Amino acid sequence: MSVGTERRRHLRIAVNWPVIVVTPQLYIGGEAVNISIGGANIRCTTDPERTGPLRMAFKIPIREEFLQVTGVVAWTKSFEQMDDFYSWETGVRFTSFIGDSRKHLFEVISNICDQSK
């Protein structure tokens, strides 16, 4: 595989969705900056580390309920000061969805992609 080759298997969309990340040790506030059925890029206030599975609750603007998933940290990147609030960027690979979250996420991604055509 060459450097810079796209490895994602799922369509990814840019978002600005609030998220709460729950690790075995703490709750972390953050914002999803892009998301797909397979995972998300999250900007966090604290490094979620690779200590075990994560639970996440995403607030999708057009839905009342939270999108709830579990996942694992794929990578993290620290920033001296990325912006006024977040100092970590974390790639998360989803491992399971709670309730109808997978279906709802697929619908939202499809709707956003259809609107951008």
N, CA and C atoms as an extended XYZ file, in Angstrom:
351
Properties=species:S:1:pos:R:3:atomname:S:1:resname:S:1:resid:I:1 pbc="F F F"
N         0.845       -1.174        0.000 N   MET     1
C         0.000        0.000        0.000 CA  MET     1
C         0.893        1.241        0.000 C   MET     1
N         0.592        2.177       -0.845 N   SER     2
C         1.393        3.392       -0.929 CA  SER     2
C         0.957        4.407        0.116 C   SER     2
N         1.843        5.326        0.419 N   VAL     3
C         1.543        6.378        1.382 CA  VAL     3
C         0.408        7.234        0.840 C   VAL     3
N        -0.544        7.556        1.712 N   GLY     4
C        -1.652        8.415        1.320 CA  GLY     4
C        -2.825        7.676        0.700 C   GLY     4
N        -2.768        6.362        0.612 N   THR     5
C        -3.858        5.586        0.045 CA  THR     5
C        -5.022        5.545        1.025 C   THR     5
N        -6.218        5.786        0.525 N   GLU     6
C        -7.420        5.760        1.348 CA  GLU     6
C        -7.750        4.318        1.718 C   GLU     6
N        -7.881        4.024        3.019 N   ARG     7
C        -8.155        2.666        3.472 CA  ARG     7
C        -9.579        2.498        3.990 C   ARG     7
N       -10.347        3.530        4.049 N   ARG     8
C       -11.693        3.435        4.604 CA  ARG     8
C       -12.595        2.606        3.701 C   ARG     8
N       -13.440        1.804        4.343 N   ARG     9
C       -14.374        0.961        3.596 CA  ARG     9
C       -15.753        1.595        3.474 C   ARG     9
N       -16.031        2.619        4.286 N   HIS    10
C       -17.367        3.208        4.330 CA  HIS    10
C       -17.311        4.693        3.988 C   HIS    10
N       -18.381        5.170        3.381 N   LEU    11
C       -18.512        6.587        3.068 CA  LEU    11
C       -18.489        7.401        4.351 C   LEU    11
N       -17.696        8.455        4.375 N   ARG    12
C       -17.521        9.292        5.563 CA  ARG    12
C       -18.030       10.694        5.241 C   ARG    12
N       -18.741       11.297        6.206 N   ILE    13
C       -19.258       12.649        6.025 CA  ILE    13
C       -18.697       13.571        7.099 C   ILE    13
N       -18.552       14.840        6.752 N   ALA    14
C       -18.118       15.862        7.724 CA  ALA    14
C       -19.321       16.256        8.571 C   ALA    14
N       -19.103       16.351        9.885 N   VAL    15
C       -20.166       16.727       10.817 CA  VAL    15
C       -19.573       17.603       11.919 C   VAL    15
N       -20.428       18.168       12.722 N   ASN    16
C       -20.051       18.870       13.961 CA  ASN    16
C       -21.037       18.441       15.027 C   ASN    16
N       -20.957       17.183       15.446 N   TRP    17
C       -21.910       16.621       16.385 CA  TRP    17
C       -21.292       16.491       17.772 C   TRP    17
N       -21.968       16.990       18.794 N   PRO    18
C       -21.480       16.775       20.150 CA  PRO    18
C       -21.465       15.281       20.476 C   PRO    18
N       -20.474       14.864       21.250 N   VAL    19
C       -20.363       13.460       21.636 CA  VAL    19
C       -19.849       13.362       23.076 C   VAL    19
N       -20.336       12.376       23.773 N   ILE    20
C       -19.795       12.026       25.085 CA  ILE    20
C       -19.137       10.668       24.932 C   ILE    20
N       -17.877       10.585       25.315 N   VAL    21
C       -17.116        9.338       25.249 CA  VAL    21
C       -16.963        8.820       26.680 C   VAL    21
N       -17.345        7.571       26.883 N   VAL    22
C       -17.251        6.962       28.207 CA  VAL    22
C       -16.173        5.881       28.151 C   VAL    22
N       -15.102        6.073       28.919 N   THR    23
C       -14.032        5.091       29.018 CA  THR    23
C       -14.224        4.321       30.328 C   THR    23
N       -13.434        3.265       30.548 N   PRO    24
C       -13.545        2.581       31.841 CA  PRO    24
C       -13.235        3.494       33.033 C   PRO    24
N       -12.507        4.618       32.802 N   GLN    25
C       -12.115        5.495       33.907 CA  GLN    25
C       -12.894        6.806       33.995 C   GLN    25
N       -13.393        7.348       32.861 N   LEU    26
C       -13.991        8.683       32.915 CA  LEU    26
C       -14.908        8.983       31.748 C   LEU    26
N       -15.586       10.114       31.874 N   TYR    27
C       -16.434       10.667       30.814 CA  TYR    27
C       -15.651       11.788       30.143 C   TYR    27
N       -15.701       11.836       28.792 N   ILE    28
C       -14.949       12.846       28.053 CA  ILE    28
C       -15.894       13.555       27.090 C   ILE    28
N       -15.902       14.880       27.123 N   GLY    29
C       -16.685       15.652       26.176 CA  GLY    29
C       -15.930       15.810       24.877 C   GLY    29
N       -16.662       15.908       23.779 N   GLY    30
C       -15.998       16.076       22.501 CA  GLY    30
C       -16.951       16.442       21.393 C   GLY    30
N       -16.409       16.413       20.190 N   GLU    31
C       -17.173       16.742       18.990 CA  GLU    31
C       -16.705       15.827       17.860 C   GLU    31
N       -17.654       15.161       17.214 N   ALA    32
C       -17.333       14.367       16.034 CA  ALA    32
C       -17.151       15.319       14.864 C   ALA    32
N       -16.037       15.170       14.150 N   VAL    33
C       -15.787       16.041       12.991 CA  VAL    33
C       -16.047       15.314       11.680 C   VAL    33
N       -16.015       13.976       11.709 N   ASN    34
C       -16.510       13.196       10.590 CA  ASN    34
C       -16.897       11.821       11.109 C   ASN    34
N       -17.781       11.155       10.339 N   ILE    35
C       -18.340        9.891       10.824 CA  ILE    35
C       -18.738        9.030        9.634 C   ILE    35
N       -18.685        7.723        9.839 N   SER    36
C       -19.172        6.746        8.866 CA  SER    36
C       -19.809        5.605        9.649 C   SER    36
N       -20.315        4.613        8.950 N   ILE    37
C       -20.853        3.430        9.615 CA  ILE    37
C       -19.744        2.685       10.352 C   ILE    37
N       -18.507        2.843        9.899 N   GLY    38
C       -17.394        2.111       10.492 CA  GLY    38
C       -16.669        2.804       11.622 C   GLY    38
N       -16.828        4.128       11.760 N   GLY    39
C       -16.100        4.825       12.810 CA  GLY    39
C       -16.235        6.325       12.715 C   GLY    39
N       -15.455        7.027       13.541 N   ALA    40
C       -15.548        8.487       13.594 CA  ALA    40
C       -14.214        9.092       13.979 C   ALA    40
N       -14.051       10.354       13.612 N   ASN    41
C       -12.937       11.180       14.056 CA  ASN    41
C       -13.519       12.137       15.079 C   ASN    41
N       -12.996       12.065       16.300 N   ILE    42
C       -13.551       12.843       17.408 CA  ILE    42
C       -12.483       13.760       17.977 C   ILE    42
N       -12.825       15.007       18.203 N   ARG    43
C       -11.952       15.938       18.928 CA  ARG    43
C       -12.415       15.933       20.375 C   ARG    43
N       -11.479       15.703       21.279 N   CYS    44
C       -11.802       15.515       22.701 CA  CYS    44
C       -11.044       16.493       23.578 C   CYS    44
N       -11.537       16.644       24.796 N   THR    45
C       -10.856       17.461       25.793 CA  THR    45
C        -9.733       16.682       26.465 C   THR    45
N        -9.817       15.349       26.444 N   THR    46
C        -8.854       14.464       27.108 CA  THR    46
C        -8.593       13.260       26.215 C   THR    46
N        -7.404       12.695       26.293 N   ASP    47
C        -7.067       11.496       25.527 CA  ASP    47
C        -7.845       10.303       26.081 C   ASP    47
N        -8.679        9.632       25.264 N   PRO    48
C        -9.414        8.471       25.757 CA  PRO    48
C        -8.527        7.240       25.946 C   PRO    48
N        -7.311        7.278       25.450 N   GLU    49
C        -6.336        6.207       25.582 CA  GLU    49
C        -6.885        4.890       25.042 C   GLU    49
N        -6.042        3.902       25.058 N   ARG    50
C        -6.416        2.588       24.536 CA  ARG    50
C        -6.552        1.591       25.678 C   ARG    50
N        -7.323        1.959       26.674 N   THR    51
C        -7.441        1.134       27.872 CA  THR    51
C        -8.573        0.122       27.792 C   THR    51
N        -9.358        0.155       26.783 N   GLY    52
C       -10.471       -0.778       26.657 CA  GLY    52
C       -11.541       -0.206       25.765 C   GLY    52
N       -12.678       -0.871       25.719 N   PRO    53
C       -13.763       -0.396       24.849 CA  PRO    53
C       -14.310        0.950       25.321 C   PRO    53
N       -14.815        1.710       24.352 N   LEU    54
C       -15.430        3.008       24.625 CA  LEU    54
C       -16.917        2.906       24.331 C   LEU    54
N       -17.702        3.629       25.089 N   ARG    55
C       -19.105        3.839       24.742 CA  ARG    55
C       -19.228        5.295       24.339 C   ARG    55
N       -19.989        5.547       23.292 N   MET    56
C       -20.146        6.915       22.805 CA  MET    56
C       -21.616        7.222       22.562 C   MET    56
N       -21.990        8.460       22.859 N   ALA    57
C       -23.342        8.951       22.582 CA  ALA    57
C       -23.194       10.217       21.756 C   ALA    57
N       -23.619       10.144       20.494 N   PHE    58
C       -23.550       11.273       19.562 CA  PHE    58
C       -24.908       11.959       19.519 C   PHE    58
N       -24.912       13.293       19.533 N   LYS    59
C       -26.155       14.058       19.392 CA  LYS    59
C       -26.271       14.495       17.944 C   LYS    59
N       -27.163       13.836       17.230 N   ILE    60
C       -27.414       14.186       15.830 CA  ILE    60
C       -28.451       15.298       15.815 C   ILE    60
N       -28.161       16.425       15.156 N   PRO    61
C       -29.063       17.583       15.215 CA  PRO    61
C       -30.506       17.307       14.800 C   PRO    61
N       -30.745       16.431       13.838 N   ILE    62
C       -32.116       16.231       13.342 CA  ILE    62
C       -32.869       15.138       14.104 C   ILE    62
N       -32.274       14.557       15.137 N   ARG    63
C       -32.919       13.493       15.903 CA  ARG    63
C       -32.978       13.880       17.373 C   ARG    63
N       -34.034       13.433       18.042 N   GLU    64
C       -34.152       13.710       19.473 CA  GLU    64
C       -33.280       12.777       20.299 C   GLU    64
N       -33.222       11.501       19.899 N   GLU    65
C       -32.454       10.537       20.681 CA  GLU    65
C       -30.977       10.561       20.285 C   GLU    65
N       -30.142       10.078       21.178 N   PHE    66
C       -28.709        9.997       20.920 CA  PHE    66
C       -28.394        8.750       20.111 C   PHE    66
N       -27.388        8.842       19.267 N   LEU    67
C       -26.846        7.700       18.553 CA  LEU    67
C       -25.842        7.051       19.501 C   LEU    67
N       -26.076        5.799       19.872 N   GLN    68
C       -25.221        5.147       20.856 CA  GLN    68
C       -24.461        3.983       20.227 C   GLN    68
N       -23.134        3.999       20.402 N   VAL    69
C       -22.275        2.970       19.836 CA  VAL    69
C       -21.175        2.599       20.829 C   VAL    69
N       -20.546        1.471       20.576 N   THR    70
C       -19.326        1.119       21.285 CA  THR    70
C       -18.220        1.020       20.241 C   THR    70
N       -16.989        1.198       20.689 N   GLY    71
C       -15.876        1.155       19.753 CA  GLY    71
C       -14.548        1.078       20.473 C   GLY    71
N       -13.496        1.103       19.666 N   VAL    72
C       -12.132        1.071       20.198 CA  VAL    72
C       -11.328        2.190       19.547 C   VAL    72
N       -10.342        2.677       20.259 N   VAL    73
C        -9.464        3.722       19.734 CA  VAL    73
C        -8.569        3.112       18.659 C   VAL    73
N        -8.570        3.715       17.481 N   ALA    74
C        -7.687        3.285       16.389 CA  ALA    74
C        -6.388        4.093       16.416 C   ALA    74
N        -6.501        5.392       16.756 N   TRP    75
C        -5.334        6.269       16.823 CA  TRP    75
C        -5.696        7.520       17.608 C   TRP    75
N        -4.706        8.195       18.132 N   THR    76
C        -4.899        9.493       18.787 CA  THR    76
C        -3.778       10.431       18.377 C   THR    76
N        -4.081       11.708       18.422 N   LYS    77
C        -3.099       12.735       18.076 CA  LYS    77
C        -3.296       13.905       19.021 C   LYS    77
N        -2.217       14.346       19.628 N   SER    78
C        -2.256       15.466       20.560 CA  SER    78
C        -1.953       16.762       19.819 C   SER    78
N        -2.592       17.837       20.257 N   PHE    79
C        -2.347       19.160       19.703 CA  PHE    79
C        -1.999       20.100       20.842 C   PHE    79
N        -1.036       20.970       20.625 N   GLU    80
C        -0.704       21.963       21.658 CA  GLU    80
C        -1.938       22.794       21.964 C   GLU    80
N        -2.546       23.322       20.918 N   GLN    81
C        -3.811       24.033       21.064 CA  GLN    81
C        -4.507       23.995       19.717 C   GLN    81
N        -5.326       22.966       19.529 N   MET    82
C        -6.009       22.794       18.263 CA  MET    82
C        -7.020       23.925       18.057 C   MET    82
N        -7.732       24.239       19.099 N   ASP    83
C        -8.623       25.397       19.089 CA  ASP    83
C        -8.778       25.816       20.545 C   ASP    83
N        -9.790       26.564       20.865 N   ASP    84
C        -9.928       27.066       22.231 CA  ASP    84
C       -10.279       25.999       23.263 C   ASP    84
N       -10.720       24.816       22.801 N   PHE    85
C       -11.256       23.859       23.751 CA  PHE    85
C       -10.636       22.466       23.648 C   PHE    85
N       -10.554       21.914       22.443 N   TYR    86
C       -10.122       20.527       22.267 CA  TYR    86
C        -8.621       20.426       22.061 C   TYR    86
N        -8.003       19.399       22.646 N   SER    87
C        -6.567       19.222       22.490 CA  SER    87
C        -6.190       17.817       22.011 C   SER    87
N        -7.171       16.943       21.772 N   TRP    88
C        -6.916       15.597       21.267 CA  TRP    88
C        -7.817       15.299       20.090 C   TRP    88
N        -7.270       14.614       19.113 N   GLU    89
C        -8.057       14.110       18.001 CA  GLU    89
C        -7.918       12.601       18.035 C   GLU    89
N        -9.035       11.903       17.971 N   THR    90
C        -9.045       10.457       18.153 CA  THR    90
C        -9.849        9.783       17.045 C   THR    90
N        -9.264        8.769       16.441 N   GLY    91
C        -9.982        7.938       15.488 CA  GLY    91
C       -10.556        6.748       16.232 C   GLY    91
N       -11.854        6.525       16.070 N   VAL    92
C       -12.527        5.431       16.759 CA  VAL    92
C       -13.132        4.495       15.722 C   VAL    92
N       -12.912        3.197       15.909 N   ARG    93
C       -13.539        2.178       15.056 CA  ARG    93
C       -14.721        1.611       15.822 C   ARG    93
N       -15.916        1.700       15.222 N   PHE    94
C       -17.114        1.193       15.881 CA  PHE    94
C       -17.097       -0.336       15.897 C   PHE    94
N       -17.502       -0.912       17.038 N   THR    95
C       -17.574       -2.366       17.148 CA  THR    95
C       -19.010       -2.864       17.293 C   THR    95
N       -19.908       -2.023       17.797 N   SER    96
C       -21.320       -2.401       17.875 CA  SER    96
C       -22.184       -1.156       18.040 C   SER    96
N       -23.441       -1.318       17.691 N   PHE    97
C       -24.415       -0.244       17.787 CA  PHE    97
C       -25.493       -0.645       18.782 C   PHE    97
N       -26.011        0.309       19.525 N   ILE    98
C       -27.035        0.050       20.527 CA  ILE    98
C       -28.388        0.417       19.931 C   ILE    98
N       -29.344       -0.507       20.028 N   GLY    99
C       -30.679       -0.277       19.479 CA  GLY    99
C       -30.636       -0.133       17.965 C   GLY    99
N       -31.359        0.862       17.467 N   ASP   100
C       -31.433        1.129       16.024 CA  ASP   100
C       -30.401        2.147       15.556 C   ASP   100
N       -29.349        2.354       16.334 N   SER   101
C       -28.372        3.395       16.012 CA  SER   101
C       -27.722        3.207       14.648 C   SER   101
N       -27.410        1.974       14.274 N   ARG   102
C       -26.771        1.741       12.969 CA  ARG   102
C       -27.705        2.165       11.833 C   ARG   102
N       -28.965        1.776       11.936 N   LYS   103
C       -29.959        2.140       10.923 CA  LYS   103
C       -30.114        3.660       10.846 C   LYS   103
N       -30.205        4.317       12.004 N   HIS   104
C       -30.367        5.773       12.025 CA  HIS   104
C       -29.146        6.476       11.427 C   HIS   104
N       -27.953        5.995       11.764 N   LEU   105
C       -26.742        6.608       11.214 CA  LEU   105
C       -26.687        6.420        9.703 C   LEU   105
N       -27.018        5.242        9.225 N   PHE   106
C       -27.030        4.991        7.779 CA  PHE   106
C       -28.000        5.942        7.079 C   PHE   106
N       -29.180        6.141        7.663 N   GLU   107
C       -30.176        7.046        7.075 CA  GLU   107
C       -29.664        8.482        7.029 C   GLU   107
N       -29.050        8.938        8.109 N   VAL   108
C       -28.533       10.313        8.157 CA  VAL   108
C       -27.426       10.502        7.115 C   VAL   108
N       -26.496        9.565        7.039 N   ILE   109
C       -25.409        9.656        6.050 CA  ILE   109
C       -25.971        9.667        4.644 C   ILE   109
N       -26.936        8.781        4.364 N   SER   110
C       -27.555        8.724        3.037 CA  SER   110
C       -28.247       10.032        2.687 C   SER   110
N       -29.000       10.595        3.651 N   ASN   111
C       -29.710       11.860        3.408 CA  ASN   111
C       -28.736       13.011        3.127 C   ASN   111
N       -27.656       13.090        3.882 N   ILE   112
C       -26.670       14.151        3.681 CA  ILE   112
C       -26.004       13.987        2.327 C   ILE   112
N       -25.675       12.759        1.957 N   CYS   113
C       -25.039       12.522        0.658 CA  CYS   113
C       -25.988       12.849       -0.488 C   CYS   113
N       -27.274       12.498       -0.345 N   ASP   114
C       -28.255       12.814       -1.378 CA  ASP   114
C       -28.434       14.315       -1.542 C   ASP   114
N       -28.391       15.078       -0.445 N   GLN   115
C       -28.548       16.525       -0.508 CA  GLN   115
C       -27.354       17.205       -1.182 C   GLN   115
N       -26.182       16.568       -1.099 N   SER   116
C       -24.988       17.199       -1.660 CA  SER   116
C       -24.786       16.892       -3.141 C   SER   116
N       -25.679       16.103       -3.726 N   LYS   117
C       -25.561       15.770       -5.160 CA  LYS   117
C       -26.092       16.864       -6.026 C   LYS   117
